[in-house]
Structure formats: C-alpha cells, structure tokens
Amino acid sequence: MRHIRIAALLGAAAAASLLAAAPASAQSLEVKKMRVQQEADLSTALALTNKRCGLDLKAGFDWKSFDEAEVSKKNVAPYCAAALDAIEDLCGDQLGKDALKDKIKTLSCAGAKEPGAALSDGTLTFSFSLTPNQNKLLVRSFLERNL
C-alpha cells in the first residue's frame, strides 16, 4: 500500500513542479490548484491509513504556516504522509489501534523551521520543514510516548 501512496505522491510532485514553472501572473490560480492537488493527495493517503487501521481520521494542512514561495516549488503531501506512516506503524496491534482511536481524531500538518509533534484535544499537529529529515520516526516516537 505504501508503494501506491509513494507513486501517487511522486506524481503529484511532478505536477507541482510543472505548476511552479508557470508565470508569476498565474500565481493565485497556481497556488489554488497546487493546494487542491496536495489536499487530494493527502486525502488518498489518509483513506489508505484509515482502511488499514480501522480509523476515521480527518487530515488537512495549515496552509498559512507554510512559506508560500517554498510550497509552490515542493509538494508538502509526502512530508505530511510521514505522520500517516507512523500511525500505520502503531496500528499493527490492538493496543496501538485502541490508543489511536481513543486519542487522535484529526491530523493537522503545518510548516515549521524544526519538525515537531503535539497532541491536543484529539488533534495531532505535525510540524515540519521542507528539508530531508526523520519525520516518520519523530511522529512515531512522539505517539509512543504520548498515547
């Protein structure tokens, strides 16, 4: 399933690259299209996680937390999907599934200089920079300590 998710996200990255090459005059429409595509990519990945784990999570991006110029050049969906991968790792047994069902209702992905995770009122906020890092490991370790 992860291979399908990765293939879908890579396709979206290519589409985002094409959008980034558009002229500056089309930026407003460009940004709207990019966000719609990345939200669709996240929704596809989320559906796989929900199915595998028996969850009914919601997910989305906190777009105002990202640097618009940087996001127009990079697809943020694969970065956010690292949190979904961590959730899938934890739902491999009944204790993990129960903890996830009880504590997490929503995943919010946000831009930040340093990666981090926080859980409050059923919302897992995963903050990340758009540089290579250990996002999945960070989220998994956080959840293991806080669920």
N, CA, C and O atoms as a GROMACS GRO file, in nm:
protein
  588
    1MET      N    1   0.081  -0.119   0.000
    1MET     CA    2   0.000   0.000   0.000
    1MET      C    3   0.086   0.126   0.000
    1MET      O    4   0.052   0.226  -0.064
    2ARG      N    5   0.198   0.121   0.073
    2ARG     CA    6   0.286   0.238   0.078
    2ARG      C    7   0.345   0.266  -0.059
    2ARG      O    8   0.369   0.382  -0.093
    3HIS      N    9   0.369   0.161  -0.139
    3HIS     CA   10   0.422   0.183  -0.274
    3HIS      C   11   0.322   0.261  -0.358
    3HIS      O   12   0.362   0.348  -0.436
    4ILE      N   13   0.193   0.230  -0.343
    4ILE     CA   14   0.090   0.303  -0.416
    4ILE      C   15   0.089   0.448  -0.371
    4ILE      O   16   0.081   0.539  -0.454
    5ARG      N   17   0.097   0.470  -0.239
    5ARG     CA   18   0.097   0.605  -0.185
    5ARG      C   19   0.217   0.682  -0.237
    5ARG      O   20   0.204   0.798  -0.277
    6ILE      N   21   0.334   0.619  -0.236
    6ILE     CA   22   0.456   0.686  -0.282
    6ILE      C   23   0.444   0.722  -0.429
    6ILE      O   24   0.481   0.832  -0.469
    7ALA      N   25   0.392   0.629  -0.510
    7ALA     CA   26   0.375   0.657  -0.653
    7ALA      C   27   0.279   0.774  -0.675
    7ALA      O   28   0.306   0.860  -0.758
    8ALA      N   29   0.170   0.778  -0.600
    8ALA     CA   30   0.074   0.887  -0.613
    8ALA      C   31   0.137   1.020  -0.572
    8ALA      O   32   0.115   1.122  -0.637
    9LEU      N   33   0.215   1.018  -0.465
    9LEU     CA   34   0.278   1.141  -0.418
    9LEU      C   35   0.387   1.188  -0.513
    9LEU      O   36   0.405   1.309  -0.532
   10LEU      N   37   0.460   1.095  -0.574
   10LEU     CA   38   0.562   1.134  -0.672
   10LEU      C   39   0.497   1.198  -0.795
   10LEU      O   40   0.549   1.295  -0.849
   11GLY      N   41   0.384   1.142  -0.837
   11GLY     CA   42   0.311   1.201  -0.949
   11GLY      C   43   0.266   1.343  -0.916
   11GLY      O   44   0.274   1.432  -1.000
   12ALA      N   45   0.220   1.361  -0.795
   12ALA     CA   46   0.178   1.494  -0.752
   12ALA      C   47   0.296   1.590  -0.745
   12ALA      O   48   0.283   1.708  -0.775
   13ALA      N   49   0.412   1.538  -0.706
   13ALA     CA   50   0.532   1.623  -0.700
   13ALA      C   51   0.567   1.672  -0.840
   13ALA      O   52   0.605   1.788  -0.857
   14ALA      N   53   0.555   1.586  -0.939
   14ALA     CA   54   0.581   1.626  -1.076
   14ALA      C   55   0.482   1.733  -1.120
   14ALA      O   56   0.520   1.831  -1.185
   15ALA      N   57   0.356   1.716  -1.084
   15ALA     CA   58   0.254   1.815  -1.119
   15ALA      C   59   0.283   1.948  -1.050
   15ALA      O   60   0.268   2.054  -1.110
   16ALA      N   61   0.325   1.942  -0.924
   16ALA     CA   62   0.358   2.065  -0.851
   16ALA      C   63   0.476   2.136  -0.916
   16ALA      O   64   0.480   2.259  -0.920
   17SER      N   65   0.573   2.060  -0.966
   17SER     CA   66   0.689   2.119  -1.033
   17SER      C   67   0.646   2.192  -1.159
   17SER      O   68   0.696   2.301  -1.189
   18LEU      N   69   0.553   2.132  -1.233
   18LEU     CA   70   0.503   2.198  -1.354
   18LEU      C   71   0.429   2.326  -1.319
   18LEU      O   72   0.444   2.427  -1.388
   19LEU      N   73   0.351   2.323  -1.212
   19LEU     CA   74   0.280   2.443  -1.170
   19LEU      C   75   0.378   2.552  -1.127
   19LEU      O   76   0.354   2.670  -1.153
   20ALA      N   77   0.486   2.513  -1.063
   20ALA     CA   78   0.584   2.611  -1.015
   20ALA      C   79   0.651   2.682  -1.132
   20ALA      O   80   0.701   2.794  -1.115
   21ALA      N   81   0.654   2.620  -1.248
   21ALA     CA   82   0.717   2.679  -1.365
   21ALA      C   83   0.625   2.780  -1.435
   21ALA      O   84   0.669   2.847  -1.529
   22ALA      N   85   0.501   2.791  -1.392
   22ALA     CA   86   0.406   2.882  -1.456
   22ALA      C   87   0.449   3.026  -1.431
   22ALA      O   88   0.520   3.054  -1.335
   23PRO      N   89   0.407   3.117  -1.517
   23PRO     CA   90   0.443   3.257  -1.499
   23PRO      C   91   0.387   3.315  -1.370
   23PRO      O   92   0.285   3.268  -1.318
   24ALA      N   93   0.454   3.418  -1.318
   24ALA     CA   94   0.414   3.479  -1.192
   24ALA      C   95   0.272   3.534  -1.198
   24ALA      O   96   0.204   3.538  -1.095
   25SER      N   97   0.226   3.578  -1.315
   25SER     CA   98   0.092   3.635  -1.326
   25SER      C   99  -0.016   3.532  -1.295
   25SER      O  100  -0.128   3.570  -1.260
   26ALA      N  101   0.014   3.402  -1.305
   26ALA     CA  102  -0.084   3.297  -1.278
   26ALA      C  103  -0.072   3.244  -1.136
   26ALA      O  104  -0.134   3.143  -1.102
   27GLN      N  105   0.007   3.311  -1.052
   27GLN     CA  106   0.037   3.256  -0.919
   27GLN      C  107  -0.088   3.230  -0.836
   27GLN      O  108  -0.095   3.125  -0.772
   28SER      N  109  -0.185   3.318  -0.833
   28SER     CA  110  -0.302   3.297  -0.749
   28SER      C  111  -0.375   3.169  -0.789
   28SER      O  112  -0.408   3.087  -0.703
   29LEU      N  113  -0.400   3.151  -0.917
   29LEU     CA  114  -0.463   3.029  -0.965
   29LEU      C  115  -0.369   2.911  -0.945
   29LEU      O  116  -0.413   2.801  -0.911
   30GLU      N  117  -0.242   2.934  -0.967
   30GLU     CA  118  -0.141   2.829  -0.948
   30GLU      C  119  -0.143   2.777  -0.804
   30GLU      O  120  -0.142   2.656  -0.782
   31VAL      N  121  -0.145   2.867  -0.710
   31VAL     CA  122  -0.145   2.828  -0.569
   31VAL      C  123  -0.273   2.752  -0.536
   31VAL      O  124  -0.268   2.651  -0.465
   32LYS      N  125  -0.385   2.800  -0.585
   32LYS     CA  126  -0.512   2.730  -0.560
   32LYS      C  127  -0.508   2.588  -0.615
   32LYS      O  128  -0.549   2.494  -0.547
   33LYS      N  129  -0.460   2.572  -0.737
   33LYS     CA  130  -0.452   2.439  -0.798
   33LYS      C  131  -0.356   2.349  -0.721
   33LYS      O  132  -0.385   2.232  -0.699
   34MET      N  133  -0.244   2.405  -0.681
   34MET     CA  134  -0.146   2.328  -0.606
   34MET      C  135  -0.205   2.278  -0.475
   34MET      O  136  -0.187   2.162  -0.438
   35ARG      N  137  -0.275   2.365  -0.406
   35ARG     CA  138  -0.335   2.326  -0.278
   35ARG      C  139  -0.442   2.219  -0.297
   35ARG      O  140  -0.448   2.123  -0.221
   36VAL      N  141  -0.525   2.235  -0.397
   36VAL     CA  142  -0.629   2.134  -0.425
   36VAL      C  143  -0.564   1.999  -0.454
   36VAL      O  144  -0.609   1.896  -0.403
   37GLN      N  145  -0.459   1.998  -0.535
   37GLN     CA  146  -0.392   1.873  -0.570
   37GLN      C  147  -0.328   1.810  -0.447
   37GLN      O  148  -0.339   1.689  -0.426
   38GLN      N  149  -0.262   1.890  -0.366
   38GLN     CA  150  -0.195   1.835  -0.248
   38GLN      C  151  -0.296   1.787  -0.144
   38GLN      O  152  -0.271   1.688  -0.075
   39GLU      N  153  -0.408   1.856  -0.131
   39GLU     CA  154  -0.513   1.809  -0.040
   39GLU      C  155  -0.572   1.677  -0.090
   39GLU      O  156  -0.604   1.589  -0.010
   40ALA      N  157  -0.586   1.663  -0.222
   40ALA     CA  158  -0.634   1.536  -0.278
   40ALA      C  159  -0.534   1.424  -0.253
   40ALA      O  160  -0.572   1.312  -0.220
   41ASP      N  161  -0.406   1.454  -0.269
   41ASP     CA  162  -0.302   1.354  -0.242
   41ASP      C  163  -0.306   1.309  -0.096
   41ASP      O  164  -0.296   1.190  -0.066
   42LEU      N  165  -0.321   1.405  -0.006
   42LEU     CA  166  -0.329   1.372   0.136
   42LEU      C  167  -0.454   1.290   0.165
   42LEU      O  168  -0.450   1.196   0.244
   43SER      N  169  -0.564   1.325   0.102
   43SER     CA  170  -0.689   1.252   0.121
   43SER      C  171  -0.675   1.106   0.077
   43SER      O  172  -0.726   1.016   0.143
   44THR      N  173  -0.606   1.083  -0.034
   44THR     CA  174  -0.582   0.947  -0.083
   44THR      C  175  -0.499   0.868   0.017
   44THR      O  176  -0.531   0.754   0.050
   45ALA      N  177  -0.392   0.929   0.066
   45ALA     CA  178  -0.307   0.863   0.164
   45ALA      C  179  -0.384   0.838   0.294
   45ALA      O  180  -0.369   0.732   0.356
   46LEU      N  181  -0.465   0.934   0.335
   46LEU     CA  182  -0.544   0.921   0.457
   46LEU      C  183  -0.643   0.805   0.446
   46LEU      O  184  -0.662   0.730   0.541
   47ALA      N  185  -0.706   0.791   0.330
   47ALA     CA  186  -0.802   0.682   0.310
   47ALA      C  187  -0.733   0.546   0.329
   47ALA      O  188  -0.792   0.455   0.388
   48LEU      N  189  -0.611   0.533   0.280
   48LEU     CA  190  -0.536   0.408   0.298
   48LEU      C  191  -0.506   0.382   0.445
   48LEU      O  192  -0.521   0.269   0.493
   49THR      N  193  -0.465   0.485   0.516
   49THR     CA  194  -0.436   0.470   0.659
   49THR      C  195  -0.563   0.435   0.736
   49THR      O  196  -0.562   0.345   0.820
   50ASN      N  197  -0.672   0.505   0.708
   50ASN     CA  198  -0.798   0.477   0.777
   50ASN      C  199  -0.843   0.333   0.753
   50ASN      O  200  -0.890   0.266   0.845
   51LYS      N  201  -0.829   0.287   0.630
   51LYS     CA  202  -0.870   0.150   0.598
   51LYS      C  203  -0.782   0.049   0.670
   51LYS      O  204  -0.832  -0.045   0.732
   52ARG      N  205  -0.653   0.068   0.662
   52ARG     CA  206  -0.560  -0.027   0.724
   52ARG      C  207  -0.576  -0.033   0.875
   52ARG      O  208  -0.565  -0.140   0.935
   53CYS      N  209  -0.602   0.082   0.936
   53CYS     CA  210  -0.605   0.089   1.082
   53CYS      C  211  -0.746   0.084   1.141
   53CYS      O  212  -0.761   0.080   1.263
   54GLY      N  213  -0.848   0.085   1.056
   54GLY     CA  214  -0.984   0.087   1.108
   54GLY      C  215  -1.017   0.217   1.179
   54GLY      O  216  -1.090   0.218   1.278
   55LEU      N  217  -0.965   0.327   1.128
   55LEU     CA  218  -0.984   0.459   1.188
   55LEU      C  219  -1.076   0.544   1.102
   55LEU      O  220  -1.111   0.507   0.990
   56ASP      N  221  -1.115   0.658   1.155
   56ASP     CA  222  -1.192   0.757   1.081
   56ASP      C  223  -1.130   0.895   1.104
   56ASP      O  224  -1.197   0.990   1.143
   57LEU      N  225  -1.000   0.903   1.078
   57LEU     CA  226  -0.927   1.028   1.096
   57LEU      C  227  -0.962   1.128   0.988
   57LEU      O  228  -1.000   1.090   0.876
   58LYS      N  229  -0.951   1.254   1.022
   58LYS     CA  230  -0.958   1.364   0.926
   58LYS      C  231  -0.815   1.420   0.917
   58LYS      O  232  -0.735   1.402   1.009
   59ALA      N  233  -0.784   1.486   0.807
   59ALA     CA  234  -0.649   1.544   0.793
   59ALA      C  235  -0.655   1.667   0.704
   59ALA      O  236  -0.742   1.680   0.619
   60GLY      N  237  -0.561   1.756   0.727
   60GLY     CA  238  -0.553   1.876   0.646
   60GLY      C  239  -0.424   1.951   0.671
   60GLY      O  240  -0.344   1.916   0.758
   61PHE      N  241  -0.405   2.056   0.591
   61PHE     CA  242  -0.286   2.140   0.601
   61PHE      C  243  -0.321   2.273   0.666
   61PHE      O  244  -0.429   2.327   0.642
   62ASP      N  245  -0.232   2.324   0.746
   62ASP     CA  246  -0.242   2.460   0.798
   62ASP      C  247  -0.162   2.547   0.700
   62ASP      O  248  -0.046   2.579   0.725
   63TRP      N  249  -0.226   2.584   0.589
   63TRP     CA  250  -0.155   2.649   0.479
   63TRP      C  251  -0.086   2.778   0.521
   63TRP      O  252   0.021   2.809   0.470
   64LYS      N  253  -0.145   2.853   0.612
   64LYS     CA  254  -0.084   2.982   0.649
   64LYS      C  255   0.048   2.964   0.724
   64LYS      O  256   0.123   3.060   0.739
   65SER      N  257   0.076   2.843   0.772
   65SER     CA  258   0.202   2.819   0.843
   65SER      C  259   0.319   2.793   0.749
   65SER      O  260   0.434   2.791   0.793
   66PHE      N  261   0.291   2.772   0.621
   66PHE     CA  262   0.396   2.742   0.523
   66PHE      C  263   0.442   2.869   0.452
   66PHE      O  264   0.365   2.964   0.438
   67ASP      N  265   0.567   2.870   0.408
   67ASP     CA  266   0.619   2.975   0.323
   67ASP      C  267   0.565   2.949   0.182
   67ASP      O  268   0.599   2.848   0.121
   68GLU      N  269   0.483   3.039   0.131
   68GLU     CA  270   0.414   3.017   0.004
   68GLU      C  271   0.512   2.995  -0.112
   68GLU      O  272   0.487   2.911  -0.198
   69ALA      N  273   0.621   3.069  -0.114
   69ALA     CA  274   0.719   3.053  -0.223
   69ALA      C  275   0.781   2.913  -0.219
   69ALA      O  276   0.801   2.851  -0.324
   70GLU      N  277   0.810   2.864  -0.100
   70GLU     CA  278   0.871   2.731  -0.087
   70GLU      C  279   0.771   2.621  -0.124
   70GLU      O  280   0.805   2.525  -0.192
   71VAL      N  281   0.646   2.637  -0.077
   71VAL     CA  282   0.543   2.536  -0.102
   71VAL      C  283   0.505   2.531  -0.250
   71VAL      O  284   0.463   2.427  -0.300
   72SER      N  285   0.520   2.643  -0.321
   72SER     CA  286   0.487   2.641  -0.464
   72SER      C  287   0.590   2.561  -0.544
   72SER      O  288   0.564   2.526  -0.660
   73LYS      N  289   0.705   2.532  -0.484
   73LYS     CA  290   0.809   2.455  -0.552
   73LYS      C  291   0.817   2.311  -0.504
   73LYS      O  292   0.875   2.226  -0.571
   74LYS      N  293   0.759   2.282  -0.387
   74LYS     CA  294   0.768   2.148  -0.330
   74LYS      C  295   0.630   2.098  -0.290
   74LYS      O  296   0.546   2.174  -0.242
   75ASN      N  297   0.607   1.971  -0.310
   75ASN     CA  298   0.483   1.908  -0.269
   75ASN      C  299   0.495   1.872  -0.121
   75ASN      O  300   0.583   1.795  -0.083
   76VAL      N  301   0.407   1.926  -0.038
   76VAL     CA  302   0.414   1.900   0.105
   76VAL      C  303   0.341   1.772   0.145
   76VAL      O  304   0.359   1.724   0.257
   77ALA      N  305   0.261   1.715   0.056
   77ALA     CA  306   0.185   1.594   0.091
   77ALA      C  307   0.274   1.478   0.135
   77ALA      O  308   0.240   1.412   0.233
   78PRO      N  309   0.387   1.450   0.069
   78PRO     CA  310   0.471   1.339   0.116
   78PRO      C  311   0.528   1.364   0.256
   78PRO      O  312   0.547   1.270   0.333
   79TYR      N  313   0.556   1.489   0.289
   79TYR     CA  314   0.606   1.521   0.423
   79TYR      C  315   0.498   1.490   0.526
   79TYR      O  316   0.526   1.432   0.631
   80CYS      N  317   0.376   1.530   0.496
   80CYS     CA  318   0.264   1.505   0.586
   80CYS      C  319   0.234   1.355   0.595
   80CYS      O  320   0.197   1.305   0.702
   81ALA      N  321   0.251   1.284   0.485
   81ALA     CA  322   0.224   1.139   0.482
   81ALA      C  323   0.316   1.063   0.578
   81ALA      O  324   0.284   0.951   0.617
   82ALA      N  325   0.429   1.122   0.616
   82ALA     CA  326   0.516   1.057   0.714
   82ALA      C  327   0.442   1.035   0.845
   82ALA      O  328   0.463   0.933   0.912
   83ALA      N  329   0.354   1.128   0.883
   83ALA     CA  330   0.275   1.110   1.004
   83ALA      C  331   0.177   0.994   0.988
   83ALA      O  332   0.154   0.918   1.082
   84LEU      N  333   0.120   0.981   0.869
   84LEU     CA  334   0.029   0.868   0.843
   84LEU      C  335   0.104   0.736   0.848
   84LEU      O  336   0.052   0.637   0.898
   85ASP      N  337   0.226   0.735   0.795
   85ASP     CA  338   0.308   0.613   0.803
   85ASP      C  339   0.335   0.575   0.948
   85ASP      O  340   0.331   0.458   0.984
   86ALA      N  341   0.363   0.675   1.031
   86ALA     CA  342   0.388   0.648   1.173
   86ALA      C  343   0.263   0.593   1.240
   86ALA      O  344   0.271   0.502   1.322
   87ILE      N  345   0.148   0.648   1.206
   87ILE     CA  346   0.021   0.599   1.260
   87ILE      C  347   0.000   0.454   1.219
   87ILE      O  348  -0.041   0.371   1.300
   88GLU      N  349   0.028   0.423   1.092
   88GLU     CA  350   0.013   0.285   1.044
   88GLU      C  351   0.106   0.190   1.120
   88GLU      O  352   0.068   0.077   1.150
   89ASP      N  353   0.225   0.235   1.149
   89ASP     CA  354   0.318   0.151   1.226
   89ASP      C  355   0.259   0.115   1.362
   89ASP      O  356   0.275   0.002   1.410
   90LEU      N  357   0.191   0.210   1.424
   90LEU     CA  358   0.138   0.188   1.558
   90LEU      C  359   0.009   0.108   1.559
   90LEU      O  360  -0.026   0.051   1.663
   91CYS      N  361  -0.062   0.102   1.449
   91CYS     CA  362  -0.190   0.030   1.449
   91CYS      C  363  -0.172  -0.118   1.415
   91CYS      O  364  -0.270  -0.187   1.388
   92GLY      N  365  -0.050  -0.165   1.417
   92GLY     CA  366  -0.024  -0.305   1.384
   92GLY      C  367  -0.072  -0.404   1.489
   92GLY      O  368  -0.082  -0.523   1.461
   93ASP      N  369  -0.104  -0.356   1.609
   93ASP     CA  370  -0.159  -0.444   1.711
   93ASP      C  371  -0.280  -0.376   1.775
   93ASP      O  372  -0.302  -0.256   1.756
   94GLN      N  373  -0.357  -0.451   1.851
   94GLN     CA  374  -0.482  -0.398   1.907
   94GLN      C  375  -0.459  -0.285   2.006
   94GLN      O  376  -0.537  -0.190   2.010
   95LEU      N  377  -0.353  -0.292   2.086
   95LEU     CA  378  -0.324  -0.183   2.180
   95LEU      C  379  -0.301  -0.052   2.105
   95LEU      O  380  -0.352   0.053   2.145
   96GLY      N  381  -0.224  -0.059   1.996
   96GLY     CA  382  -0.198   0.060   1.916
   96GLY      C  383  -0.325   0.114   1.852
   96GLY      O  384  -0.351   0.234   1.856
   97LYS      N  385  -0.406   0.024   1.793
   97LYS     CA  386  -0.532   0.067   1.731
   97LYS      C  387  -0.622   0.135   1.833
   97LYS      O  388  -0.679   0.241   1.806
   98ASP      N  389  -0.635   0.074   1.951
   98ASP     CA  390  -0.722   0.132   2.053
   98ASP      C  391  -0.672   0.270   2.098
   98ASP      O  392  -0.752   0.362   2.113
   99ALA      N  393  -0.541   0.283   2.117
   99ALA     CA  394  -0.485   0.412   2.159
   99ALA      C  395  -0.509   0.518   2.052
   99ALA      O  396  -0.546   0.631   2.084
  100LEU      N  397  -0.487   0.483   1.927
  100LEU     CA  398  -0.508   0.577   1.817
  100LEU      C  399  -0.655   0.618   1.809
  100LEU      O  400  -0.686   0.737   1.796
  101LYS      N  401  -0.747   0.521   1.816
  101LYS     CA  402  -0.891   0.551   1.808
  101LYS      C  403  -0.935   0.641   1.922
  101LYS      O  404  -1.017   0.731   1.903
  102ASP      N  405  -0.880   0.618   2.040
  102ASP     CA  406  -0.921   0.696   2.157
  102ASP      C  407  -0.865   0.837   2.157
  102ASP      O  408  -0.932   0.930   2.204
  103LYS      N  409  -0.745   0.855   2.106
  103LYS     CA  410  -0.675   0.983   2.128
  103LYS      C  411  -0.665   1.074   2.006
  103LYS      O  412  -0.652   1.195   2.022
  104ILE      N  413  -0.671   1.019   1.884
  104ILE     CA  414  -0.649   1.103   1.765
  104ILE      C  415  -0.772   1.101   1.676
  104ILE      O  416  -0.819   0.995   1.635
  105LYS      N  417  -0.822   1.220   1.646
  105LYS     CA  418  -0.937   1.235   1.556
  105LYS      C  419  -0.897   1.309   1.428
  105LYS      O  420  -0.957   1.289   1.323
  106THR      N  421  -0.796   1.395   1.440
  106THR     CA  422  -0.756   1.482   1.329
  106THR      C  423  -0.605   1.492   1.322
  106THR      O  424  -0.537   1.497   1.425
  107LEU      N  425  -0.553   1.494   1.200
  107LEU     CA  426  -0.412   1.522   1.175
  107LEU      C  427  -0.403   1.658   1.106
  107LEU      O  428  -0.466   1.679   1.003
  108SER      N  429  -0.327   1.748   1.164
  108SER     CA  430  -0.303   1.879   1.104
  108SER      C  431  -0.155   1.890   1.071
  108SER      O  432  -0.070   1.874   1.159
  109CYS      N  433  -0.124   1.917   0.946
  109CYS     CA  434   0.015   1.930   0.902
  109CYS      C  435   0.048   2.077   0.884
  109CYS      O  436  -0.024   2.151   0.818
  110ALA      N  437   0.160   2.118   0.946
  110ALA     CA  438   0.196   2.259   0.947
  110ALA      C  439   0.344   2.276   0.913
  110ALA      O  440   0.425   2.188   0.936
  111GLY      N  441   0.375   2.390   0.857
  111GLY     CA  442   0.513   2.424   0.827
  111GLY      C  443   0.582   2.480   0.951
  111GLY      O  444   0.520   2.548   1.032
  112ALA      N  445   0.711   2.450   0.964
  112ALA     CA  446   0.790   2.500   1.077
  112ALA      C  447   0.938   2.488   1.043
  112ALA      O  448   0.976   2.411   0.955
  113LYS      N  449   1.020   2.564   1.112
  113LYS     CA  450   1.165   2.554   1.089
  113LYS      C  451   1.220   2.422   1.141
  113LYS      O  452   1.309   2.364   1.080
  114GLU      N  453   1.165   2.375   1.253
  114GLU     CA  454   1.208   2.249   1.314
  114GLU      C  455   1.089   2.154   1.321
  114GLU      O  456   0.979   2.197   1.355
  115PRO      N  457   1.109   2.027   1.289
  115PRO     CA  458   0.998   1.933   1.297
  115PRO      C  459   0.954   1.911   1.442
  115PRO      O  460   1.035   1.918   1.535
  116GLY      N  461   0.826   1.883   1.458
  116GLY     CA  462   0.773   1.857   1.591
  116GLY      C  463   0.635   1.795   1.582
  116GLY      O  464   0.573   1.795   1.476
  117ALA      N  465   0.589   1.743   1.693
  117ALA     CA  466   0.456   1.685   1.701
  117ALA      C  467   0.394   1.727   1.833
  117ALA      O  468   0.462   1.739   1.934
  118ALA      N  469   0.262   1.749   1.830
  118ALA     CA  470   0.188   1.784   1.951
  118ALA      C  471   0.050   1.721   1.940
  118ALA      O  472  -0.006   1.708   1.831
  119LEU      N  473  -0.004   1.682   2.053
  119LEU     CA  474  -0.137   1.622   2.058
  119LEU      C  475  -0.220   1.699   2.159
  119LEU      O  476  -0.185   1.707   2.276
  120SER      N  477  -0.332   1.755   2.112
  120SER     CA  478  -0.419   1.832   2.199
  120SER      C  479  -0.563   1.819   2.152
  120SER      O  480  -0.593   1.841   2.035
  121ASP      N  481  -0.651   1.783   2.244
  121ASP     CA  482  -0.795   1.773   2.214
  121ASP      C  483  -0.824   1.690   2.090
  121ASP      O  484  -0.910   1.727   2.010
  122GLY      N  485  -0.755   1.580   2.074
  122GLY     CA  486  -0.780   1.490   1.962
  122GLY      C  487  -0.713   1.528   1.832
  122GLY      O  488  -0.729   1.458   1.731
  123THR      N  489  -0.638   1.637   1.831
  123THR     CA  490  -0.569   1.680   1.710
  123THR      C  491  -0.419   1.657   1.724
  123THR      O  492  -0.354   1.711   1.813
  124LEU      N  493  -0.366   1.576   1.634
  124LEU     CA  494  -0.222   1.557   1.623
  124LEU      C  495  -0.171   1.661   1.524
  124LEU      O  496  -0.205   1.656   1.406
  125THR      N  497  -0.090   1.754   1.572
  125THR     CA  498  -0.031   1.855   1.485
  125THR      C  499   0.112   1.812   1.457
  125THR      O  500   0.194   1.799   1.547
  126PHE      N  501   0.139   1.792   1.330
  126PHE     CA  502   0.272   1.753   1.285
  126PHE      C  503   0.331   1.870   1.210
  126PHE      O  504   0.281   1.908   1.104
  127SER      N  505   0.437   1.929   1.265
  127SER     CA  506   0.504   2.044   1.205
  127SER      C  507   0.635   1.998   1.144
  127SER      O  508   0.707   1.918   1.204
  128PHE      N  509   0.666   2.048   1.026
  128PHE     CA  510   0.788   2.004   0.958
  128PHE      C  511   0.841   2.112   0.866
  128PHE      O  512   0.768   2.200   0.820
  129SER      N  513   0.971   2.104   0.842
  129SER     CA  514   1.034   2.189   0.741
  129SER      C  515   1.039   2.108   0.612
  129SER      O  516   1.020   1.986   0.613
  130LEU      N  517   1.064   2.174   0.505
  130LEU     CA  518   1.067   2.105   0.375
  130LEU      C  519   1.209   2.066   0.337
  130LEU      O  520   1.249   2.077   0.221
  131THR      N  521   1.283   2.019   0.436
  131THR     CA  522   1.417   1.966   0.413
  131THR      C  523   1.416   1.820   0.455
  131THR      O  524   1.331   1.780   0.535
  132PRO      N  525   1.508   1.740   0.402
  132PRO     CA  526   1.509   1.598   0.441
  132PRO      C  527   1.528   1.584   0.592
  132PRO      O  528   1.614   1.649   0.652
  133ASN      N  529   1.448   1.498   0.651
  133ASN     CA  530   1.458   1.473   0.794
  133ASN      C  531   1.390   1.341   0.829
  133ASN      O  532   1.343   1.270   0.740
  134GLN      N  533   1.386   1.309   0.955
  134GLN     CA  534   1.330   1.183   1.003
  134GLN      C  535   1.188   1.205   1.055
  134GLN      O  536   1.159   1.175   1.171
  135ASN      N  537   1.099   1.257   0.970
  135ASN     CA  538   0.964   1.291   1.013
  135ASN      C  539   0.887   1.172   1.068
  135ASN      O  540   0.824   1.183   1.173
  136LYS      N  541   0.889   1.060   0.999
  136LYS     CA  542   0.814   0.943   1.044
  136LYS      C  543   0.862   0.899   1.182
  136LYS      O  544   0.780   0.874   1.271
  137LEU      N  545   0.991   0.891   1.200
  137LEU     CA  546   1.047   0.849   1.328
  137LEU      C  547   1.009   0.947   1.439
  137LEU      O  548   0.976   0.905   1.550
  138LEU      N  549   1.013   1.076   1.409
  138LEU     CA  550   0.976   1.177   1.507
  138LEU      C  551   0.832   1.157   1.552
  138LEU      O  552   0.805   1.156   1.672
  139VAL      N  553   0.739   1.142   1.458
  139VAL     CA  554   0.598   1.127   1.493
  139VAL      C  555   0.574   0.996   1.567
  139VAL      O  556   0.503   0.992   1.667
  140ARG      N  557   0.635   0.889   1.518
  140ARG     CA  558   0.615   0.759   1.584
  140ARG      C  559   0.665   0.764   1.729
  140ARG      O  560   0.595   0.718   1.819
  141SER      N  561   0.783   0.817   1.750
  141SER     CA  562   0.838   0.827   1.886
  141SER      C  563   0.748   0.912   1.975
  141SER      O  564   0.723   0.878   2.091
  142PHE      N  565   0.699   1.023   1.920
  142PHE     CA  566   0.609   1.110   1.996
  142PHE      C  567   0.483   1.035   2.035
  142PHE      O  568   0.441   1.038   2.152
  143LEU      N  569   0.421   0.967   1.940
  143LEU     CA  570   0.297   0.895   1.968
  143LEU      C  571   0.319   0.782   2.068
  143LEU      O  572   0.236   0.761   2.156
  144GLU      N  573   0.428   0.710   2.056
  144GLU     CA  574   0.455   0.602   2.150
  144GLU      C  575   0.468   0.654   2.294
  144GLU      O  576   0.430   0.585   2.388
  145ARG      N  577   0.520   0.774   2.309
  145ARG     CA  578   0.536   0.833   2.442
  145ARG      C  579   0.407   0.898   2.494
  145ARG      O  580   0.388   0.910   2.615
  146ASN      N  581   0.318   0.939   2.402
  146ASN     CA  582   0.204   1.021   2.443
  146ASN      C  583   0.067   0.958   2.425
  146ASN      O  584  -0.033   1.021   2.460
  147LEU      N  585   0.057   0.840   2.373
  147LEU     CA  586  -0.074   0.775   2.360
  147LEU      C  587  -0.101   0.688   2.480
  147LEU      O  588  -0.206   0.624   2.488
   0.00000   0.00000   0.00000
